[in-house]
Amino acid sequence: MYLTIEETAQYLSVSVTYVEELILQGKIRVIHDSEGVVLIYKDQFKSHFQQLEKYKKLVEELSKEPIPEDRDIKDED
């Protein structure tokens, strides 16, 4: 499925300007239809969302981990 720049921005929850910047930087691949409309293949973001889910799980696990007890080390000169 292909998306326009505006649909892609909404799909990724970012601004249209940011999507345009990513296109210019070559970080998002695009094609042009016969009328010159920029189309973006939706499945190229699949790995992005997979990595985002992994990161969310990691943050959740780290937030549940108890804080270690203070070792109270004294510096003696």
C-alpha distances in whole Angstrom, upper triangle without the diagonal:
4,7,10,13,15,11,11,15,15,13,15,18,19,20,19,22,21,17,19,22,19,18,21,22,20,18,15,14,12,12,14,14,17,18,17,15,13,9,8,6,6,8,10,12,12,16,17,16,18,21,21,22,25,26,26,28,30,31,32,34,36,37,38,41,44,46,48,52,54,56,59,60,62,63,67,68
4,7,10,12,9,9,13,13,12,14,17,17,18,16,19,18,15,16,19,17,15,18,20,17,16,13,11,9,9,11,11,14,15,14,11,10,6,5,5,6,9,10,12,13,16,17,17,19,21,22,23,25,27,27,29,31,32,33,35,37,37,39,41,45,46,49,52,54,56,59,59,62,63,66,68
4,7,8,6,6,9,10,9,11,14,14,15,12,15,15,12,13,16,15,13,17,18,17,16,12,12,10,10,11,12,15,15,14,10,8,5,5,6,6,10,11,12,14,17,16,16,19,21,21,22,25,26,26,28,30,31,32,34,36,36,38,40,44,45,48,51,53,55,57,58,61,61,65,66
4,5,5,6,9,10,10,12,14,14,13,10,13,14,10,11,14,14,12,15,17,16,16,12,12,10,10,10,11,14,13,11,8,6,5,6,9,10,13,14,14,17,19,18,19,22,23,22,24,27,27,28,30,32,32,34,36,37,38,40,42,45,46,49,52,54,56,58,59,61,62,65,67
4,6,5,6,9,10,11,12,11,10,7,9,10,7,7,11,11,9,12,15,14,14,11,11,9,11,12,13,16,15,13,9,7,7,7,10,11,14,14,14,17,19,17,18,21,22,21,24,26,26,26,29,31,30,32,35,36,36,38,40,43,44,47,50,51,54,55,56,59,59,62,64
4,5,5,6,9,10,10,10,8,6,9,11,8,10,13,13,13,15,18,17,17,14,15,13,15,15,16,19,17,15,12,10,10,10,13,12,16,16,15,18,21,18,19,22,23,21,24,27,26,26,29,31,30,31,35,35,35,38,40,43,44,47,50,51,54,55,56,59,59,63,64
4,5,5,6,9,10,10,10,9,12,13,10,12,15,15,14,17,19,18,17,14,15,13,15,15,16,19,18,17,13,11,10,9,11,10,13,14,13,16,18,17,16,20,21,20,21,25,25,24,27,29,29,30,33,34,34,36,38,42,43,46,49,50,53,55,56,58,59,63,64
4,5,5,6,8,8,9,8,11,10,7,10,13,11,11,15,16,15,13,10,12,11,13,15,16,20,19,17,13,11,9,7,9,8,11,11,10,13,15,13,13,17,18,17,19,22,22,22,25,26,26,28,30,31,31,34,36,39,40,43,46,48,50,52,53,56,56,60,61
4,5,5,6,5,6,5,9,8,6,9,11,11,12,15,16,16,14,12,14,14,16,17,19,22,21,19,15,13,12,11,13,11,14,14,12,15,17,14,14,18,18,17,19,22,21,21,24,26,25,27,30,30,30,33,35,38,39,42,45,46,48,50,51,54,54,58,59
4,5,5,6,8,8,12,11,10,13,15,15,15,18,19,19,17,15,17,16,19,20,21,24,23,21,17,15,14,13,14,12,15,15,13,15,18,15,14,18,19,17,18,22,21,20,24,26,25,26,29,30,29,32,34,37,38,41,44,46,49,50,52,54,55,58,60
4,6,8,10,11,14,13,11,14,16,14,15,19,19,19,16,14,15,15,18,19,20,24,23,22,18,16,14,11,12,9,12,12,10,12,14,12,11,15,16,14,16,19,19,18,21,23,23,24,27,28,28,30,33,36,37,40,43,45,47,49,51,53,54,58,59
4,6,9,10,12,10,9,13,14,12,14,17,17,17,14,12,15,15,18,20,22,26,25,23,19,17,15,12,13,10,12,12,9,11,13,10,9,13,14,11,14,17,16,16,19,21,20,22,25,25,25,28,30,33,34,37,40,42,44,46,47,50,51,54,56
4,7,9,12,10,10,14,15,14,16,19,19,19,16,15,18,18,21,23,24,28,27,25,21,19,17,15,16,14,16,16,12,15,16,13,12,16,16,13,15,18,17,16,20,21,20,21,25,25,25,27,30,33,33,37,40,41,44,45,47,49,50,54,55
4,7,8,7,7,11,11,11,13,16,16,17,15,13,17,17,20,22,24,27,26,23,20,17,17,15,17,15,17,16,13,16,17,14,14,17,17,15,17,20,18,18,22,23,22,23,27,27,26,29,31,34,34,38,41,41,44,46,47,49,49,53,54
4,5,5,7,9,10,11,13,15,16,17,15,14,17,17,20,21,23,26,24,21,18,16,16,15,18,16,19,18,16,19,20,17,17,21,21,18,21,24,22,22,26,27,25,27,30,30,30,33,35,37,38,41,44,44,47,48,49,51,52,55,56
4,5,5,6,9,10,11,12,14,15,14,13,15,14,17,17,19,22,20,18,15,13,13,13,16,15,19,17,16,19,21,18,19,22,22,20,23,26,25,25,28,29,28,30,33,33,33,36,38,41,41,44,47,48,50,52,52,55,55,58,59
4,5,5,6,9,10,11,12,14,14,13,16,15,18,18,21,23,22,19,16,14,15,15,18,18,21,19,18,21,22,19,20,24,23,22,25,27,25,26,29,30,29,31,34,34,34,37,39,41,41,44,47,47,50,51,52,53,53,57,58
4,5,5,6,9,10,11,12,11,11,14,15,18,19,22,25,23,20,18,15,16,14,17,16,19,17,15,19,19,16,17,21,20,18,22,23,22,23,26,27,25,28,31,30,30,34,35,38,38,41,44,44,46,48,48,50,50,54,55
4,5,5,6,9,10,11,9,8,11,11,14,16,18,21,20,17,15,12,12,10,13,13,15,14,12,16,17,14,16,19,19,18,21,23,22,23,26,27,26,28,31,31,32,34,36,39,39,42,45,46,48,50,50,53,53,56,57
4,5,5,6,9,10,10,9,11,11,13,14,17,20,19,15,13,10,12,11,14,15,18,16,15,19,20,17,19,23,22,21,25,26,25,26,30,30,30,32,35,35,35,38,40,42,42,45,48,49,51,52,53,55,55,58,59
4,5,5,6,9,9,9,12,12,16,17,20,23,22,18,17,14,15,14,17,17,19,17,16,20,20,17,20,23,21,21,24,26,24,26,29,29,28,31,34,33,34,37,38,41,41,43,46,46,49,50,50,52,52,55,56
4,5,5,6,5,6,9,11,14,16,19,23,22,19,17,13,14,12,14,15,16,13,13,16,16,14,16,19,18,18,21,23,22,23,26,26,26,29,31,31,32,35,36,39,39,41,45,45,47,49,49,51,51,54,55
4,5,5,6,5,7,7,11,12,16,19,19,15,14,10,11,9,12,14,16,13,13,17,17,16,18,21,20,20,24,25,24,26,29,29,29,32,34,34,35,38,39,42,42,45,48,49,51,52,53,55,54,58,59
4,5,8,8,9,10,13,14,18,20,20,16,15,12,14,13,16,17,19,16,17,20,20,19,21,24,23,23,27,28,27,29,32,32,32,34,36,36,37,40,41,44,44,46,49,50,52,53,53,55,54,58,58
4,6,8,10,12,15,17,20,23,23,19,19,15,16,14,17,18,19,16,16,19,19,17,20,22,21,21,25,26,24,27,29,29,29,32,34,34,35,38,39,42,41,43,47,47,48,50,50,52,51,55,55
4,5,7,9,12,15,18,21,22,18,17,14,14,12,14,16,16,13,14,17,17,15,19,21,20,21,24,25,24,26,29,29,29,32,34,34,35,38,39,42,42,44,47,48,50,51,51,53,53,56,57
4,7,10,13,16,20,23,23,20,18,15,14,11,13,14,14,10,11,14,13,12,15,17,16,17,20,21,20,23,25,25,26,28,30,30,32,34,35,38,39,41,44,45,46,48,48,51,50,54,55
4,6,10,13,16,20,20,17,15,11,11,8,9,10,11,8,9,12,13,11,14,17,16,17,20,21,21,23,26,26,27,29,31,31,33,35,36,40,40,42,46,47,49,51,51,53,53,57,58
4,7,11,14,17,18,15,14,10,9,7,8,10,11,8,10,13,14,14,17,19,19,20,22,24,24,26,28,29,30,32,34,34,36,38,39,43,43,46,49,50,52,54,54,57,57,60,61
4,7,10,13,14,11,10,6,6,5,7,10,12,10,12,15,17,16,19,21,22,22,25,26,27,28,31,32,32,34,36,37,38,41,42,46,46,49,52,53,55,57,57,60,60,63,64
4,7,10,11,9,8,6,5,6,8,12,14,13,15,18,20,20,22,24,25,25,28,30,30,32,34,35,36,38,40,41,42,44,46,49,50,52,56,57,59,61,61,64,63,67,68
4,7,8,5,5,5,6,9,11,14,17,16,18,21,23,23,25,27,28,28,31,33,33,34,37,38,39,41,43,44,45,47,49,52,53,55,59,60,62,64,64,66,66,70,71
4,5,5,6,7,7,11,12,15,18,18,20,23,25,25,26,29,30,30,33,35,35,36,39,40,41,42,45,46,47,49,51,54,55,58,61,62,64,66,67,69,69,73,74
4,6,7,10,11,14,16,19,22,22,24,26,29,29,30,33,34,34,36,39,39,40,43,44,45,46,48,50,50,53,54,58,59,61,65,66,68,70,71,73,73,76,77
4,6,9,11,15,17,20,23,23,25,27,30,29,30,33,34,34,37,39,39,40,43,44,45,46,49,50,50,52,54,58,58,61,65,66,68,70,70,73,73,76,77
4,6,9,13,15,18,21,21,23,25,28,27,28,31,32,32,35,37,37,38,41,42,42,44,46,47,48,50,52,55,56,59,62,63,65,67,67,70,69,73,74
4,6,10,13,15,19,18,20,23,25,24,25,28,29,29,31,34,34,35,38,39,39,41,43,44,45,47,49,52,53,56,59,60,62,64,65,67,67,71,72
4,7,10,13,16,15,16,20,22,21,22,25,26,26,28,31,31,32,34,36,36,38,40,41,41,44,46,49,50,52,56,57,59,61,61,64,64,67,68
4,7,9,12,12,14,16,19,18,20,22,24,24,26,28,29,29,32,33,34,35,38,39,40,42,44,47,48,51,54,55,57,60,60,63,63,66,68
4,6,9,8,10,13,15,15,16,19,20,20,22,24,25,26,28,30,30,32,34,35,36,38,40,44,44,47,51,52,54,56,57,59,60,63,64
4,6,6,8,10,13,13,14,17,18,19,21,23,24,25,27,28,29,31,33,34,35,37,39,43,44,46,50,51,53,56,56,59,59,63,64
4,6,6,8,11,11,11,14,16,16,17,20,21,22,24,26,27,28,30,31,32,34,36,40,41,44,47,49,51,53,54,57,57,61,63
4,5,5,8,10,10,12,14,15,16,18,20,21,22,24,25,26,28,30,31,33,34,38,40,42,46,47,49,52,53,56,56,60,61
4,6,7,8,10,11,13,14,16,17,19,20,22,23,25,26,28,29,31,32,34,37,39,41,45,46,48,50,51,54,54,58,59
4,6,5,6,9,10,11,13,14,15,17,19,20,21,23,25,26,27,29,31,34,35,38,41,43,45,47,48,51,52,55,57
4,5,5,6,9,10,11,13,14,16,17,19,20,21,23,25,26,28,29,33,34,37,40,42,44,47,48,51,51,55,57
4,5,5,6,8,10,11,12,14,15,16,18,20,21,23,24,26,27,31,32,34,38,40,42,44,45,48,48,52,54
4,5,5,6,9,10,11,12,14,15,17,18,20,21,23,25,26,30,31,33,37,38,40,43,43,46,47,50,52
4,5,5,6,9,10,10,12,14,15,16,18,20,21,23,25,28,30,32,36,37,40,42,43,46,47,51,53
4,5,5,6,9,10,11,13,14,16,17,19,20,22,23,27,28,31,34,36,38,41,42,45,46,50,52
4,5,5,6,9,10,11,12,14,15,16,18,20,21,25,26,28,32,34,36,38,39,42,43,46,48
4,5,5,6,9,10,11,12,14,15,17,19,20,24,25,27,31,33,35,37,38,41,42,46,48
4,5,5,6,9,10,11,12,14,15,17,19,22,24,27,30,32,35,37,39,42,43,47,49
4,5,5,6,9,10,11,12,14,16,17,21,22,24,28,30,32,35,36,39,40,44,46
4,5,5,6,9,10,11,12,14,16,19,20,23,26,28,30,33,34,37,38,41,43
4,5,5,6,9,10,11,13,15,18,19,22,26,28,30,33,34,37,39,42,44
4,5,5,6,9,10,11,13,16,18,21,24,27,29,32,33,37,38,42,44
4,5,5,6,9,10,11,14,16,18,22,24,26,29,30,34,35,38,41
4,5,5,6,9,10,13,14,17,21,22,25,27,29,32,34,37,40
4,5,5,6,9,12,14,17,21,23,26,28,30,33,35,39,41
4,5,5,6,10,12,15,19,21,23,26,28,32,33,37,40
4,5,5,8,10,12,16,18,21,23,25,28,30,34,36
4,6,8,9,13,16,18,21,23,25,29,30,34,37
4,6,9,12,15,18,21,24,26,29,31,35,38
4,7,9,12,15,18,21,23,26,28,32,35
4,6,9,12,15,18,20,24,26,29,33
4,6,9,12,14,17,20,23,26,29
4,6,9,12,14,18,20,23,27
4,6,9,12,15,18,21,25
4,6,8,12,15,18,21
4,6,9,12,15,19
4,6,10,13,16
4,7,9,13
4,6,10
4,7
4
